[in-house]
Amino acid sequence: MAKGHREDCEKLRKALLDYAQSNDWDRDFQINLPLVPRKDRDGARPTDDEIEGISCLDRPSNAKVDG
């Protein structure tokens, strides 16, 4: 998302956090990817810290930081 859209980014970050924590995550996997084993499905679920760590940054999440 381009700079200058902090409010929209925060809304999207919140929606991702809510979705990853919800039962919808499991249900959507069961419906759309039924052959994915539960351990893989659970392993793919991002943690709050992972979402926070790459959301609403002023640089790309894959950018290298000196220091």
Summary of the structure (lengths in Angstrom):
residues: 67
radius of gyration: 14.6
end to end distance: 25.3
largest distance: 44.2
contacts: 121
relative contact order: 0.16
helix: 60%
strand: 0%
